[in-house]
Amino acid sequence: MSQLNQAMRFQAALVCALLILNACSATSKSAALPAGDVVGEAMEPRDVVAFAVVDADPPSFFDQTVLVEATATAVCQKAGCWMQVEDEGRTAMVRWETGCGGKYAFPADMVGRRILIQGSFYPKVLSEEDAQHIEEEAAEGVEIEREGYEFNASSILVIAATE
């Protein structure tokens, strides 16, 4: 019976040690957020992934919350309900989880700025109605892709300009 107690104690200690290691590794992976202005829900520090990396293997980023860095290339000029981002020649649309006319708006003056996007990433085919909506609100020369990937943002951080 004492050997059984020792084995059970060892297993319990091992489980506790693994839980502690798991908790430590989860928190150590989170990076501090850069300085900047947050729009949307509270942003959670986590590993930042360049959009070009996400776009190179999209399915591995589906069904999870991601924190992605890219450059804003276009923003809805009427309601701030969508934005287009680019990284290393790859582009995607970003829309708010709350939808057009929801709680938040992308700042109209953020074109050309590096941003972090917190949200989900998924394949998207724009309907005719959505494409018309975006074309009506886009600045001159913005190219609208009908098929590709889109972010559903809960938060963005416009990274502070360095001097």
N, C-alpha and C positions, 0 to 999 in steps of 0.2 A: 504494500500500500504506500509506503514512503517513496518508492520509485515513481509511482503513478502521480503522487503529489508533486514531486520534483519536476516531472515532465510537464504537468499542467502549469506550474509556476513558470517554467522556462517558456512555454508557449505564450502565456499571458505577458511575460516581459518582452518577448519577441514582437508580439502584436503591438504593444505600447511603443516600443522603439520604432517600429515601422510607421505607426501613425504620427509620431513626432517628426521623423525624417520627412515624411510626406508633407506635413504642414510647413516645415522649414523650407523645403525646396519650392513649394508653391509661393511662399512669400518672397523668397530670394530672387525668383524669376521676374517679379514685377519691377519695372524700372520707374524712376521718378519722372513725372511729367515735366516737359519743358515749360518755360514761362510763356504766357500768352493769354488770350481771352477765350473762355469757354462759353459756348451757346448750347443750350439743351440741358439734359439731365446731368447729374453728377458724373464726372468721368473717373473711371477706376484705373489706377496705375496698373499696367500690364506690359508685356513685351510688345514693342512697336514693330510692325512688319511693313516694309515698303510695298506699295501697291503693285509694282512690277513683279515682286515675289508672289503675291496673291494671284495675280493674273496668269502667272506661268503654270500654276497648278490649282485652279479654282475649286474643284471638288474637295480638296483637303481642308478648305476653310469654310465650307457650308455647315449649317446647323451649329454654329458657335458664335459667341461674341468676339469680335476682333478689334484691334486698335491699329489702324492703317495710316501710313503717312503718304501724302501725295501733294500735288500742287493744284490749287483751284484754277481752272481755265475759263469757266463761264458760270454765271449765277443768274437765276431768274430775276429779272429787273422789276417785276410787278409785285410779287408777294414773297420772294425769297424761298419758294417751296422746293426748288431743285438746284443742284449745282453739278457741273461736270468737272472731273479731276483727271490728272495725267501724271504718269511717272514713267520715265524712260520710253516714251512713245506709246504707252498703253493708256487707254482712256476708259472711264466708266461714269455712269450717272450716280448721283447720290440724292436720295429723297428722305424726308423726315418720316420716322415711324408713325407720327401723328397725322401725316397726310398734308396735302396742300390746304393752306388756310388754317393749319393746326396751331399748336402752342408756340412753335418756334419758326424763325426765318433765318436763312443764310444771309449774312451781311453782303450787301450789293457791292461793297468796295474791296472784297477779298480776292479778286482775280489777281493771279500772279503770286499769291502768298502760299507758303507751305502750311499744311493743316494736318491734324490728326482727326480721324473719323472713328468713333466708337459705334459699332452696330453689327448688323449681320450682312452677309454677302451671298448673293444668289443669282442664278441665271434669269434673264429677263428678255422678253420680246415685247417691244412697245406696241400698243394698240394704235390704230389710226388716230383715235381721239387723244391719247397721251402724246403722240408725236406732234399733232397740231398744237396742242397746249404748250409744249416746250418750244416749238418753232415761233409761236406768237410772242413768247416771253424772252426769247434769246436775243442777245446782241447780234449785230451784223457779223456774218462769217462763222457762226458757231455751227459745227457739223453735228447733226443728230444721228446717232447709230440706232437702227431699229432692233438689232439683235446683239446680245452680249451679256454683260453682267451689271448688277446694280447693287449699291449699298442702301440699306435701310438704316439710317442714322438715328441714334438716340441722343448723340452729343457730338460736337466738334470742338476742336481747340485750334484757334488761329494762332500759330506760333509767332511769338514776338520777334520783330525784325532785329537782327544784330547789327550793331554799328561798328 
